[in-house]
Amino acid sequence: NFKAEYFVFGLKETKFNSPRIIGTTNKVFAIKDISTARRVTPHFSNIVTVTDDMPTELNGLKFILVRNNISVLIRLTPNPTDGGEGLGYILLGGKRSGNPYGHKDIQVLDIISRELVIAVQNALHFEEIQQFNLTLQQKVDDATHKLRTLDQTKDEFISMASHQLRTPLTSVKGYVSMVLDGDAGEINPMQRKLLNQ
């Protein structure tokens, strides 16, 4: 509705994502310019900053914004006075008509940006949950693989142990049978009972 030359979200890095620039154009900004803006803007008390209306003490930042064709810089922060950077920024190019952004435009952008903070927070939380689910699924898959490997190792051990025990037990069983049959001499009833057991 503002008919801006471009509209870009700049989202700062999160636990799971690197910084992102998303919008109606593929804008690329110098890392030095981004660092300067991220360092200076948290000290602003307002959310919406119009490049043309910036005070002279911010000429360094104003020069960076003009060089990058940024007419409006909006901080995505739930509390603009806490000195925190917030979630990122919205950047608008100049109006295609050439007209400056007026007072009503700034009011609307201020209202929209406050609602967008909630939407972006929700989207980032959703991404975090998705990433957590992927991480959790990977850990479950790894643990399942380890358990299957341990189960297979246990089965192989039991198979080998039972085979190794069968051979001497067969010999013992054969000799006990021979003693019971009387091949080693006469045995008394108590000995027969114990050998049978």
C-alpha atoms as an extended CHARMM CRD file, in Angstrom:
* protein
*
       197  EXT
         1         1  ASN       CA              0.0000000000        0.0000000000        0.0000000000  PROA      1               0.0000000000
         2         2  PHE       CA              2.9120000000        2.3650000000        0.5710000000  PROA      2               0.0000000000
         3         3  LYS       CA              4.1430000000        1.6220000000       -2.9530000000  PROA      3               0.0000000000
         4         4  ALA       CA              7.7040000000        1.4730000000       -1.7090000000  PROA      4               0.0000000000
         5         5  GLU       CA             10.5280000000        0.5850000000       -4.0890000000  PROA      5               0.0000000000
         6         6  TYR       CA             11.1710000000       -2.4480000000       -1.8920000000  PROA      6               0.0000000000
         7         7  PHE       CA             10.1830000000       -3.9490000000        1.4390000000  PROA      7               0.0000000000
         8         8  VAL       CA             12.6770000000       -6.1490000000        3.2930000000  PROA      8               0.0000000000
         9         9  PHE       CA             12.7370000000       -8.0160000000        6.6110000000  PROA      9               0.0000000000
        10        10  GLY       CA             16.1650000000       -8.3410000000        8.1770000000  PROA      10              0.0000000000
        11        11  LEU       CA             15.9850000000      -10.9810000000       10.8970000000  PROA      11              0.0000000000
        12        12  LYS       CA             18.9260000000      -11.3700000000       13.2230000000  PROA      12              0.0000000000
        13        13  GLU       CA             20.5040000000      -14.7150000000       14.0050000000  PROA      13              0.0000000000
        14        14  THR       CA             18.7580000000      -17.1650000000       16.3100000000  PROA      14              0.0000000000
        15        15  LYS       CA             19.8710000000      -20.3080000000       18.0820000000  PROA      15              0.0000000000
        16        16  PHE       CA             19.0270000000      -22.3440000000       14.9670000000  PROA      16              0.0000000000
        17        17  ASN       CA             19.3440000000      -19.8700000000       12.0640000000  PROA      17              0.0000000000
        18        18  SER       CA             21.8650000000      -17.4210000000       10.7140000000  PROA      18              0.0000000000
        19        19  PRO       CA             20.8130000000      -13.8270000000        9.9170000000  PROA      19              0.0000000000
        20        20  ARG       CA             18.2840000000      -13.5970000000        7.0830000000  PROA      20              0.0000000000
        21        21  ILE       CA             17.1790000000      -10.9010000000        4.6620000000  PROA      21              0.0000000000
        22        22  ILE       CA             13.7910000000      -11.6160000000        3.1230000000  PROA      22              0.0000000000
        23        23  GLY       CA             11.6390000000       -9.3520000000        1.0140000000  PROA      23              0.0000000000
        24        24  THR       CA             10.3810000000       -8.1020000000       -2.3030000000  PROA      24              0.0000000000
        25        25  THR       CA             13.9120000000       -7.7770000000       -3.6660000000  PROA      25              0.0000000000
        26        26  ASN       CA             17.2470000000       -9.5050000000       -3.2420000000  PROA      26              0.0000000000
        27        27  LYS       CA             18.9880000000       -6.7890000000       -1.2530000000  PROA      27              0.0000000000
        28        28  VAL       CA             22.5550000000       -7.2850000000       -0.1480000000  PROA      28              0.0000000000
        29        29  PHE       CA             24.0170000000       -5.0690000000        2.5570000000  PROA      29              0.0000000000
        30        30  ALA       CA             27.6400000000       -4.7210000000        3.6220000000  PROA      30              0.0000000000
        31        31  ILE       CA             28.3670000000       -6.4790000000        6.9060000000  PROA      31              0.0000000000
        32        32  LYS       CA             29.9660000000       -3.2790000000        8.2150000000  PROA      32              0.0000000000
        33        33  ASP       CA             26.7490000000       -1.3340000000        7.4780000000  PROA      33              0.0000000000
        34        34  ILE       CA             24.6280000000       -3.9710000000        9.2170000000  PROA      34              0.0000000000
        35        35  SER       CA             26.9270000000       -3.9720000000       12.2530000000  PROA      35              0.0000000000
        36        36  THR       CA             26.7550000000       -0.1860000000       12.5410000000  PROA      36              0.0000000000
        37        37  ALA       CA             22.9450000000       -0.1790000000       12.3460000000  PROA      37              0.0000000000
        38        38  ARG       CA             22.7050000000       -2.9920000000       14.9010000000  PROA      38              0.0000000000
        39        39  ARG       CA             25.0040000000       -1.1140000000       17.2700000000  PROA      39              0.0000000000
        40        40  VAL       CA             23.3200000000        2.3210000000       16.9550000000  PROA      40              0.0000000000
        41        41  THR       CA             19.5800000000        1.6530000000       16.6070000000  PROA      41              0.0000000000
        42        42  PRO       CA             18.9600000000        0.0040000000       20.0230000000  PROA      42              0.0000000000
        43        43  HSD       CA             19.5520000000        3.4660000000       21.5390000000  PROA      43              0.0000000000
        44        44  PHE       CA             16.5850000000        4.9130000000       19.6150000000  PROA      44              0.0000000000
        45        45  SER       CA             13.4410000000        5.4390000000       21.6740000000  PROA      45              0.0000000000
        46        46  ASN       CA             11.1700000000        5.1560000000       18.6470000000  PROA      46              0.0000000000
        47        47  ILE       CA             10.4910000000        2.1120000000       16.4910000000  PROA      47              0.0000000000
        48        48  VAL       CA             10.1070000000        3.8130000000       13.0940000000  PROA      48              0.0000000000
        49        49  THR       CA             12.9790000000        5.9610000000       11.8270000000  PROA      49              0.0000000000
        50        50  VAL       CA             12.6900000000        7.9860000000        8.6290000000  PROA      50              0.0000000000
        51        51  THR       CA             16.0920000000        8.5870000000        7.0690000000  PROA      51              0.0000000000
        52        52  ASP       CA             15.2810000000       12.1750000000        5.9920000000  PROA      52              0.0000000000
        53        53  ASP       CA             14.2020000000       13.1050000000        9.5430000000  PROA      53              0.0000000000
        54        54  MET       CA             17.3080000000       11.7630000000       11.3500000000  PROA      54              0.0000000000
        55        55  PRO       CA             19.1360000000       14.2540000000       13.6180000000  PROA      55              0.0000000000
        56        56  THR       CA             22.5750000000       15.4890000000       12.5900000000  PROA      56              0.0000000000
        57        57  GLU       CA             24.3570000000       13.5310000000       15.3610000000  PROA      57              0.0000000000
        58        58  LEU       CA             23.3530000000       10.3850000000       13.4740000000  PROA      58              0.0000000000
        59        59  ASN       CA             24.8420000000       11.4890000000       10.1470000000  PROA      59              0.0000000000
        60        60  GLY       CA             27.0250000000        8.3390000000       10.0650000000  PROA      60              0.0000000000
        61        61  LEU       CA             23.9980000000        6.0700000000       10.1890000000  PROA      61              0.0000000000
        62        62  LYS       CA             22.0530000000        8.4010000000        7.8900000000  PROA      62              0.0000000000
        63        63  PHE       CA             24.8580000000        8.1430000000        5.3130000000  PROA      63              0.0000000000
        64        64  ILE       CA             24.7070000000        4.3280000000        5.4830000000  PROA      64              0.0000000000
        65        65  LEU       CA             20.9120000000        4.3380000000        5.0430000000  PROA      65              0.0000000000
        66        66  VAL       CA             21.0660000000        6.7490000000        2.0950000000  PROA      66              0.0000000000
        67        67  ARG       CA             23.8690000000        4.7440000000        0.4720000000  PROA      67              0.0000000000
        68        68  ASN       CA             21.6960000000        1.6080000000        0.7330000000  PROA      68              0.0000000000
        69        69  ASN       CA             18.5720000000        3.4360000000       -0.5230000000  PROA      69              0.0000000000
        70        70  ILE       CA             16.7390000000        2.8940000000        2.7860000000  PROA      70              0.0000000000
        71        71  SER       CA             14.0660000000        5.5140000000        3.4240000000  PROA      71              0.0000000000
        72        72  VAL       CA             12.5100000000        3.9510000000        6.5230000000  PROA      72              0.0000000000
        73        73  LEU       CA             14.1030000000        1.7020000000        9.1350000000  PROA      73              0.0000000000
        74        74  ILE       CA             11.7690000000       -0.0580000000       11.5730000000  PROA      74              0.0000000000
        75        75  ARG       CA             13.0510000000       -2.0170000000       14.5640000000  PROA      75              0.0000000000
        76        76  LEU       CA             11.1270000000       -5.1930000000       15.3180000000  PROA      76              0.0000000000
        77        77  THR       CA             11.1830000000       -4.9870000000       19.0800000000  PROA      77              0.0000000000
        78        78  PRO       CA              8.4440000000       -5.5080000000       21.6550000000  PROA      78              0.0000000000
        79        79  ASN       CA              9.8670000000       -2.7390000000       23.8430000000  PROA      79              0.0000000000
        80        80  PRO       CA             11.7310000000        0.0710000000       22.0580000000  PROA      80              0.0000000000
        81        81  THR       CA             12.9630000000        1.6800000000       25.2730000000  PROA      81              0.0000000000
        82        82  ASP       CA             14.7140000000       -1.3600000000       26.7790000000  PROA      82              0.0000000000
        83        83  GLY       CA             17.8980000000       -0.7830000000       24.7670000000  PROA      83              0.0000000000
        84        84  GLY       CA             17.6740000000       -4.2170000000       23.1950000000  PROA      84              0.0000000000
        85        85  GLU       CA             18.0310000000       -4.8640000000       19.5170000000  PROA      85              0.0000000000
        86        86  GLY       CA             14.8730000000       -6.8880000000       19.1410000000  PROA      86              0.0000000000
        87        87  LEU       CA             14.2090000000       -9.4960000000       16.4740000000  PROA      87              0.0000000000
        88        88  GLY       CA             15.4470000000       -7.5660000000       13.4760000000  PROA      88              0.0000000000
        89        89  TYR       CA             14.3860000000       -4.7900000000       11.1470000000  PROA      89              0.0000000000
        90        90  ILE       CA             12.0040000000       -3.8220000000        8.3960000000  PROA      90              0.0000000000
        91        91  LEU       CA             13.5350000000       -1.6930000000        5.6630000000  PROA      91              0.0000000000
        92        92  LEU       CA             11.5670000000        0.2850000000        3.1090000000  PROA      92              0.0000000000
        93        93  GLY       CA             12.8980000000        1.9260000000        0.0210000000  PROA      93              0.0000000000
        94        94  GLY       CA             11.6250000000        5.3100000000       -1.0960000000  PROA      94              0.0000000000
        95        95  LYS       CA              8.0900000000        5.6890000000       -2.3720000000  PROA      95              0.0000000000
        96        96  ARG       CA              7.8180000000        5.0740000000       -6.1090000000  PROA      96              0.0000000000
        97        97  SER       CA              5.9290000000        8.3470000000       -6.4060000000  PROA      97              0.0000000000
        98        98  GLY       CA              8.9360000000       10.2160000000       -5.0010000000  PROA      98              0.0000000000
        99        99  ASN       CA              6.8530000000       11.6240000000       -2.1310000000  PROA      99              0.0000000000
       100       100  PRO       CA              8.3270000000       11.4450000000        1.3750000000  PROA      100             0.0000000000
       101       101  TYR       CA              6.8250000000        9.2670000000        4.0990000000  PROA      101             0.0000000000
       102       102  GLY       CA              4.4050000000       11.4540000000        6.0400000000  PROA      102             0.0000000000
       103       103  HSD       CA              3.2460000000       11.5210000000        9.6390000000  PROA      103             0.0000000000
       104       104  LYS       CA              0.2520000000        9.2280000000        8.9210000000  PROA      104             0.0000000000
       105       105  ASP       CA              2.5530000000        6.7760000000        7.1240000000  PROA      105             0.0000000000
       106       106  ILE       CA              4.7850000000        6.6490000000       10.1990000000  PROA      106             0.0000000000
       107       107  GLN       CA              1.7910000000        6.0780000000       12.5010000000  PROA      107             0.0000000000
       108       108  VAL       CA              0.5460000000        3.2060000000       10.3500000000  PROA      108             0.0000000000
       109       109  LEU       CA              4.0520000000        1.6730000000       10.1500000000  PROA      109             0.0000000000
       110       110  ASP       CA              4.3940000000        1.9690000000       13.9350000000  PROA      110             0.0000000000
       111       111  ILE       CA              1.0900000000        0.1190000000       14.4850000000  PROA      111             0.0000000000
       112       112  ILE       CA              1.9090000000       -2.5150000000       11.8630000000  PROA      112             0.0000000000
       113       113  SER       CA              5.3970000000       -3.0820000000       13.2420000000  PROA      113             0.0000000000
       114       114  ARG       CA              4.0860000000       -3.7600000000       16.7500000000  PROA      114             0.0000000000
       115       115  GLU       CA              1.7330000000       -6.4130000000       15.3530000000  PROA      115             0.0000000000
       116       116  LEU       CA              4.4980000000       -7.8220000000       13.1710000000  PROA      116             0.0000000000
       117       117  VAL       CA              6.7170000000       -8.2900000000       16.2370000000  PROA      117             0.0000000000
       118       118  ILE       CA              4.1600000000      -10.7560000000       17.5970000000  PROA      118             0.0000000000
       119       119  ALA       CA              3.8400000000      -12.5160000000       14.2310000000  PROA      119             0.0000000000
       120       120  VAL       CA              7.6180000000      -12.7800000000       13.7870000000  PROA      120             0.0000000000
       121       121  GLN       CA              8.0560000000      -14.0110000000       17.3690000000  PROA      121             0.0000000000
       122       122  ASN       CA              5.4450000000      -16.7070000000       16.7090000000  PROA      122             0.0000000000
       123       123  ALA       CA              7.1110000000      -17.6790000000       13.4290000000  PROA      123             0.0000000000
       124       124  LEU       CA             10.5340000000      -17.8720000000       15.1050000000  PROA      124             0.0000000000
       125       125  HSD       CA              9.1030000000      -19.9680000000       17.9530000000  PROA      125             0.0000000000
       126       126  PHE       CA              7.4960000000      -22.2710000000       15.3880000000  PROA      126             0.0000000000
       127       127  GLU       CA             10.8520000000      -22.6160000000       13.5700000000  PROA      127             0.0000000000
       128       128  GLU       CA             12.5490000000      -23.3250000000       16.8980000000  PROA      128             0.0000000000
       129       129  ILE       CA             10.0010000000      -26.0420000000       17.7050000000  PROA      129             0.0000000000
       130       130  GLN       CA             10.4390000000      -27.5760000000       14.2530000000  PROA      130             0.0000000000
       131       131  GLN       CA             14.2210000000      -27.5510000000       14.6550000000  PROA      131             0.0000000000
       132       132  PHE       CA             13.8880000000      -29.0190000000       18.1520000000  PROA      132             0.0000000000
       133       133  ASN       CA             11.6590000000      -31.7720000000       16.7390000000  PROA      133             0.0000000000
       134       134  LEU       CA             14.2400000000      -32.5480000000       14.0510000000  PROA      134             0.0000000000
       135       135  THR       CA             17.0280000000      -32.6360000000       16.6350000000  PROA      135             0.0000000000
       136       136  LEU       CA             14.9390000000      -34.7990000000       18.9380000000  PROA      136             0.0000000000
       137       137  GLN       CA             14.0280000000      -37.1670000000       16.0890000000  PROA      137             0.0000000000
       138       138  GLN       CA             17.7150000000      -37.4610000000       15.1490000000  PROA      138             0.0000000000
       139       139  LYS       CA             18.6180000000      -38.2980000000       18.7600000000  PROA      139             0.0000000000
       140       140  VAL       CA             15.8190000000      -40.8840000000       18.9400000000  PROA      140             0.0000000000
       141       141  ASP       CA             17.0060000000      -42.4240000000       15.6570000000  PROA      141             0.0000000000
       142       142  ASP       CA             20.6070000000      -42.5360000000       16.9360000000  PROA      142             0.0000000000
       143       143  ALA       CA             19.5210000000      -44.1200000000       20.2340000000  PROA      143             0.0000000000
       144       144  THR       CA             17.3450000000      -46.6540000000       18.3790000000  PROA      144             0.0000000000
       145       145  HSD       CA             20.2770000000      -47.5730000000       16.1370000000  PROA      145             0.0000000000
       146       146  LYS       CA             22.5310000000      -48.0410000000       19.1980000000  PROA      146             0.0000000000
       147       147  LEU       CA             19.8920000000      -50.1930000000       20.9130000000  PROA      147             0.0000000000
       148       148  ARG       CA             19.4970000000      -52.3530000000       17.8080000000  PROA      148             0.0000000000
       149       149  THR       CA             23.2780000000      -52.7680000000       17.6170000000  PROA      149             0.0000000000
       150       150  LEU       CA             23.4070000000      -53.7280000000       21.3120000000  PROA      150             0.0000000000
       151       151  ASP       CA             20.5000000000      -56.1420000000       20.8530000000  PROA      151             0.0000000000
       152       152  GLN       CA             22.2550000000      -57.7780000000       17.8940000000  PROA      152             0.0000000000
       153       153  THR       CA             25.5020000000      -58.0160000000       19.8960000000  PROA      153             0.0000000000
       154       154  LYS       CA             23.5790000000      -59.5920000000       22.8090000000  PROA      154             0.0000000000
       155       155  ASP       CA             21.9610000000      -62.1510000000       20.4570000000  PROA      155             0.0000000000
       156       156  GLU       CA             25.3520000000      -63.0410000000       18.9600000000  PROA      156             0.0000000000
       157       157  PHE       CA             26.8580000000      -63.4060000000       22.4550000000  PROA      157             0.0000000000
       158       158  ILE       CA             24.0090000000      -65.6480000000       23.6630000000  PROA      158             0.0000000000
       159       159  SER       CA             24.2320000000      -67.7740000000       20.5090000000  PROA      159             0.0000000000
       160       160  MET       CA             28.0100000000      -68.1640000000       20.8980000000  PROA      160             0.0000000000
       161       161  ALA       CA             27.7870000000      -68.8140000000       24.6720000000  PROA      161             0.0000000000
       162       162  SER       CA             25.0440000000      -71.4220000000       24.2850000000  PROA      162             0.0000000000
       163       163  HSD       CA             27.0700000000      -73.1560000000       21.5490000000  PROA      163             0.0000000000
       164       164  GLN       CA             30.1960000000      -73.0920000000       23.7390000000  PROA      164             0.0000000000
       165       165  LEU       CA             28.2500000000      -74.5010000000       26.7200000000  PROA      165             0.0000000000
       166       166  ARG       CA             26.4910000000      -77.2130000000       24.6970000000  PROA      166             0.0000000000
       167       167  THR       CA             29.7020000000      -79.0410000000       23.8070000000  PROA      167             0.0000000000
       168       168  PRO       CA             30.9640000000      -79.6670000000       27.3900000000  PROA      168             0.0000000000
       169       169  LEU       CA             27.4150000000      -80.2720000000       28.6530000000  PROA      169             0.0000000000
       170       170  THR       CA             26.9310000000      -82.9720000000       26.0240000000  PROA      170             0.0000000000
       171       171  SER       CA             30.0990000000      -84.6780000000       27.2750000000  PROA      171             0.0000000000
       172       172  VAL       CA             29.0090000000      -84.3760000000       30.9310000000  PROA      172             0.0000000000
       173       173  LYS       CA             25.5660000000      -85.7140000000       30.0310000000  PROA      173             0.0000000000
       174       174  GLY       CA             27.1130000000      -88.6520000000       28.1810000000  PROA      174             0.0000000000
       175       175  TYR       CA             29.3650000000      -89.6030000000       31.1190000000  PROA      175             0.0000000000
       176       176  VAL       CA             26.4860000000      -89.2880000000       33.6370000000  PROA      176             0.0000000000
       177       177  SER       CA             24.4170000000      -91.5600000000       31.3850000000  PROA      177             0.0000000000
       178       178  MET       CA             27.2480000000      -94.1140000000       31.3200000000  PROA      178             0.0000000000
       179       179  VAL       CA             27.5290000000      -94.0430000000       35.1440000000  PROA      179             0.0000000000
       180       180  LEU       CA             23.7380000000      -94.4940000000       35.4440000000  PROA      180             0.0000000000
       181       181  ASP       CA             23.9090000000      -97.4390000000       33.0390000000  PROA      181             0.0000000000
       182       182  GLY       CA             26.4650000000      -99.0680000000       35.3550000000  PROA      182             0.0000000000
       183       183  ASP       CA             29.4700000000      -98.7760000000       32.9950000000  PROA      183             0.0000000000
       184       184  ALA       CA             31.6030000000      -97.4510000000       35.9020000000  PROA      184             0.0000000000
       185       185  GLY       CA             30.3750000000      -99.9840000000       38.4280000000  PROA      185             0.0000000000
       186       186  GLU       CA             27.3920000000     -100.4240000000       40.7270000000  PROA      186             0.0000000000
       187       187  ILE       CA             25.7940000000      -97.2540000000       42.2140000000  PROA      187             0.0000000000
       188       188  ASN       CA             23.4790000000      -97.0420000000       45.2050000000  PROA      188             0.0000000000
       189       189  PRO       CA             19.8960000000      -95.6190000000       45.0490000000  PROA      189             0.0000000000
       190       190  MET       CA             20.9060000000      -92.2670000000       46.5730000000  PROA      190             0.0000000000
       191       191  GLN       CA             23.6690000000      -91.8270000000       43.9500000000  PROA      191             0.0000000000
       192       192  ARG       CA             21.1940000000      -92.7600000000       41.1550000000  PROA      192             0.0000000000
       193       193  LYS       CA             18.6820000000      -90.1860000000       42.4530000000  PROA      193             0.0000000000
       194       194  LEU       CA             21.3090000000      -87.4260000000       42.5570000000  PROA      194             0.0000000000
       195       195  LEU       CA             22.7150000000      -88.3440000000       39.1200000000  PROA      195             0.0000000000
       196       196  ASN       CA             19.1970000000      -88.3580000000       37.6210000000  PROA      196             0.0000000000
       197       197  GLN       CA             18.5480000000      -84.9310000000       39.0630000000  PROA      197             0.0000000000
